[in-house]
Amino acid sequence: MTLTAGQTVIMILVIALGTMMTRFTPFILFPEGKETPKIVTYLGKVLPAAMMGLLIIYCLKDISFQAAPHALPEMIAIVLIVILHKWKGNVLLSIAGGTVAYMILVQLVF
């Protein structure tokens, strides 16, 4: 599919507008001097943990304990993530460390 320059510009403008709307809407709906609704505060507390749970389930849904390597790379990476997080308390370090360990295990070991 080929796009003309005009179609490309329009597409970029629509994407930019959509991005700006998602960035600015919270500041318009919840100004600084006004109290945030309780439901929004509640969702801000519970949704991060719920999303992490969903991501964990999604990442582990296709592993097999019957077939080689019997989920060993995944379990080793999970243990490393927990150890890194308990040790340093840094989420990004934990995720990056677990990802690197998993990729090394899958590519070079198993």
CNS distance restraints for C-alpha pairs under 8 A (distance, minus, plus):
assign (resid   3 and name CA) (resid   7 and name CA) 5.98 0.50 0.50
assign (resid   3 and name CA) (resid   8 and name CA) 6.32 0.50 0.50
assign (resid   4 and name CA) (resid   8 and name CA) 6.31 0.50 0.50
assign (resid   5 and name CA) (resid   9 and name CA) 6.21 0.50 0.50
assign (resid   6 and name CA) (resid  10 and name CA) 6.17 0.50 0.50
assign (resid   7 and name CA) (resid  11 and name CA) 6.04 0.50 0.50
assign (resid   8 and name CA) (resid  12 and name CA) 6.18 0.50 0.50
assign (resid   9 and name CA) (resid  13 and name CA) 6.14 0.50 0.50
assign (resid  10 and name CA) (resid  14 and name CA) 6.17 0.50 0.50
assign (resid  11 and name CA) (resid  15 and name CA) 6.22 0.50 0.50
assign (resid  12 and name CA) (resid  16 and name CA) 6.07 0.50 0.50
assign (resid  13 and name CA) (resid  17 and name CA) 6.04 0.50 0.50
assign (resid  14 and name CA) (resid  18 and name CA) 6.13 0.50 0.50
assign (resid  15 and name CA) (resid  19 and name CA) 6.15 0.50 0.50
assign (resid  16 and name CA) (resid  20 and name CA) 6.09 0.50 0.50
assign (resid  17 and name CA) (resid  21 and name CA) 6.08 0.50 0.50
assign (resid  18 and name CA) (resid  22 and name CA) 6.41 0.50 0.50
assign (resid  19 and name CA) (resid  23 and name CA) 6.31 0.50 0.50
assign (resid  20 and name CA) (resid  24 and name CA) 5.98 0.50 0.50
assign (resid  21 and name CA) (resid  25 and name CA) 5.70 0.50 0.50
assign (resid  22 and name CA) (resid  26 and name CA) 7.62 0.50 0.50
assign (resid  24 and name CA) (resid  28 and name CA) 6.45 0.50 0.50
assign (resid  25 and name CA) (resid  29 and name CA) 6.06 0.50 0.50
assign (resid  26 and name CA) (resid  30 and name CA) 5.72 0.50 0.50
assign (resid  26 and name CA) (resid  31 and name CA) 7.96 0.50 0.50
assign (resid  27 and name CA) (resid  31 and name CA) 5.44 0.50 0.50
assign (resid  27 and name CA) (resid  32 and name CA) 7.67 0.50 0.50
assign (resid  30 and name CA) (resid  34 and name CA) 6.50 0.50 0.50
assign (resid  30 and name CA) (resid  35 and name CA) 7.56 0.50 0.50
assign (resid  30 and name CA) (resid  36 and name CA) 6.27 0.50 0.50
assign (resid  36 and name CA) (resid  40 and name CA) 6.75 0.50 0.50
assign (resid  36 and name CA) (resid  41 and name CA) 6.77 0.50 0.50
assign (resid  37 and name CA) (resid  41 and name CA) 6.52 0.50 0.50
assign (resid  38 and name CA) (resid  42 and name CA) 6.05 0.50 0.50
assign (resid  39 and name CA) (resid  43 and name CA) 6.06 0.50 0.50
assign (resid  40 and name CA) (resid  44 and name CA) 6.07 0.50 0.50
assign (resid  41 and name CA) (resid  45 and name CA) 6.48 0.50 0.50
assign (resid  42 and name CA) (resid  46 and name CA) 6.37 0.50 0.50
assign (resid  43 and name CA) (resid  47 and name CA) 5.49 0.50 0.50
assign (resid  44 and name CA) (resid  48 and name CA) 7.16 0.50 0.50
assign (resid  45 and name CA) (resid  49 and name CA) 7.92 0.50 0.50
assign (resid  46 and name CA) (resid  50 and name CA) 6.32 0.50 0.50
assign (resid  47 and name CA) (resid  51 and name CA) 5.93 0.50 0.50
assign (resid  48 and name CA) (resid  52 and name CA) 6.25 0.50 0.50
assign (resid  49 and name CA) (resid  53 and name CA) 6.26 0.50 0.50
assign (resid  50 and name CA) (resid  54 and name CA) 6.27 0.50 0.50
assign (resid  51 and name CA) (resid  55 and name CA) 6.14 0.50 0.50
assign (resid  52 and name CA) (resid  56 and name CA) 6.15 0.50 0.50
assign (resid  53 and name CA) (resid  57 and name CA) 6.24 0.50 0.50
assign (resid  54 and name CA) (resid  58 and name CA) 6.05 0.50 0.50
assign (resid  55 and name CA) (resid  59 and name CA) 6.05 0.50 0.50
assign (resid  56 and name CA) (resid  60 and name CA) 6.19 0.50 0.50
assign (resid  57 and name CA) (resid  61 and name CA) 5.79 0.50 0.50
assign (resid  60 and name CA) (resid  74 and name CA) 7.80 0.50 0.50
assign (resid  63 and name CA) (resid  70 and name CA) 7.93 0.50 0.50
assign (resid  63 and name CA) (resid  71 and name CA) 5.98 0.50 0.50
assign (resid  64 and name CA) (resid  68 and name CA) 7.91 0.50 0.50
assign (resid  64 and name CA) (resid  70 and name CA) 6.04 0.50 0.50
assign (resid  64 and name CA) (resid  71 and name CA) 6.12 0.50 0.50
assign (resid  65 and name CA) (resid  69 and name CA) 7.85 0.50 0.50
assign (resid  65 and name CA) (resid  70 and name CA) 4.30 0.50 0.50
assign (resid  65 and name CA) (resid  71 and name CA) 5.64 0.50 0.50
assign (resid  66 and name CA) (resid  70 and name CA) 5.84 0.50 0.50
assign (resid  69 and name CA) (resid  73 and name CA) 7.48 0.50 0.50
assign (resid  69 and name CA) (resid 110 and name CA) 6.55 0.50 0.50
assign (resid  71 and name CA) (resid  75 and name CA) 6.20 0.50 0.50
assign (resid  72 and name CA) (resid  76 and name CA) 5.97 0.50 0.50
assign (resid  73 and name CA) (resid  77 and name CA) 6.09 0.50 0.50
assign (resid  73 and name CA) (resid 102 and name CA) 5.83 0.50 0.50
assign (resid  73 and name CA) (resid 105 and name CA) 5.85 0.50 0.50
assign (resid  73 and name CA) (resid 106 and name CA) 6.53 0.50 0.50
assign (resid  73 and name CA) (resid 110 and name CA) 7.61 0.50 0.50
assign (resid  74 and name CA) (resid  78 and name CA) 6.14 0.50 0.50
assign (resid  74 and name CA) (resid 102 and name CA) 6.59 0.50 0.50
assign (resid  75 and name CA) (resid  79 and name CA) 6.18 0.50 0.50
assign (resid  76 and name CA) (resid  80 and name CA) 6.18 0.50 0.50
assign (resid  76 and name CA) (resid 102 and name CA) 7.64 0.50 0.50
assign (resid  77 and name CA) (resid  81 and name CA) 6.13 0.50 0.50
assign (resid  77 and name CA) (resid  98 and name CA) 4.91 0.50 0.50
assign (resid  77 and name CA) (resid  99 and name CA) 7.19 0.50 0.50
assign (resid  77 and name CA) (resid 101 and name CA) 6.01 0.50 0.50
assign (resid  77 and name CA) (resid 102 and name CA) 5.39 0.50 0.50
assign (resid  78 and name CA) (resid  82 and name CA) 6.29 0.50 0.50
assign (resid  78 and name CA) (resid  98 and name CA) 6.70 0.50 0.50
assign (resid  79 and name CA) (resid  83 and name CA) 6.16 0.50 0.50
assign (resid  80 and name CA) (resid  84 and name CA) 5.99 0.50 0.50
assign (resid  80 and name CA) (resid  94 and name CA) 7.79 0.50 0.50
assign (resid  80 and name CA) (resid  97 and name CA) 7.44 0.50 0.50
assign (resid  80 and name CA) (resid  98 and name CA) 5.98 0.50 0.50
assign (resid  80 and name CA) (resid 101 and name CA) 7.97 0.50 0.50
assign (resid  81 and name CA) (resid  85 and name CA) 6.04 0.50 0.50
assign (resid  81 and name CA) (resid  94 and name CA) 4.93 0.50 0.50
assign (resid  81 and name CA) (resid  95 and name CA) 6.45 0.50 0.50
assign (resid  81 and name CA) (resid  97 and name CA) 6.75 0.50 0.50
assign (resid  81 and name CA) (resid  98 and name CA) 5.12 0.50 0.50
assign (resid  82 and name CA) (resid  86 and name CA) 6.08 0.50 0.50
assign (resid  82 and name CA) (resid  94 and name CA) 7.38 0.50 0.50
assign (resid  83 and name CA) (resid  87 and name CA) 5.96 0.50 0.50
assign (resid  84 and name CA) (resid  88 and name CA) 5.86 0.50 0.50
assign (resid  84 and name CA) (resid  89 and name CA) 7.24 0.50 0.50
assign (resid  84 and name CA) (resid  90 and name CA) 7.80 0.50 0.50
assign (resid  84 and name CA) (resid  93 and name CA) 7.35 0.50 0.50
assign (resid  84 and name CA) (resid  94 and name CA) 5.30 0.50 0.50
assign (resid  84 and name CA) (resid  97 and name CA) 7.65 0.50 0.50
assign (resid  85 and name CA) (resid  89 and name CA) 4.56 0.50 0.50
assign (resid  85 and name CA) (resid  90 and name CA) 5.87 0.50 0.50
assign (resid  85 and name CA) (resid  91 and name CA) 6.47 0.50 0.50
assign (resid  85 and name CA) (resid  93 and name CA) 7.69 0.50 0.50
assign (resid  85 and name CA) (resid  94 and name CA) 5.38 0.50 0.50
assign (resid  90 and name CA) (resid  94 and name CA) 6.19 0.50 0.50
assign (resid  91 and name CA) (resid  95 and name CA) 6.17 0.50 0.50
assign (resid  92 and name CA) (resid  96 and name CA) 5.97 0.50 0.50
assign (resid  93 and name CA) (resid  97 and name CA) 5.79 0.50 0.50
assign (resid  94 and name CA) (resid  98 and name CA) 6.06 0.50 0.50
assign (resid  95 and name CA) (resid  99 and name CA) 6.05 0.50 0.50
assign (resid  96 and name CA) (resid 100 and name CA) 6.07 0.50 0.50
assign (resid  97 and name CA) (resid 101 and name CA) 6.05 0.50 0.50
assign (resid  98 and name CA) (resid 102 and name CA) 5.99 0.50 0.50
assign (resid  99 and name CA) (resid 103 and name CA) 6.14 0.50 0.50
assign (resid 100 and name CA) (resid 104 and name CA) 6.14 0.50 0.50
assign (resid 101 and name CA) (resid 105 and name CA) 6.09 0.50 0.50
assign (resid 102 and name CA) (resid 106 and name CA) 6.08 0.50 0.50
assign (resid 103 and name CA) (resid 107 and name CA) 5.87 0.50 0.50
assign (resid 104 and name CA) (resid 108 and name CA) 5.57 0.50 0.50
assign (resid 104 and name CA) (resid 109 and name CA) 7.04 0.50 0.50
assign (resid 105 and name CA) (resid 109 and name CA) 4.81 0.50 0.50
assign (resid 105 and name CA) (resid 110 and name CA) 5.96 0.50 0.50
assign (resid 106 and name CA) (resid 110 and name CA) 5.23 0.50 0.50
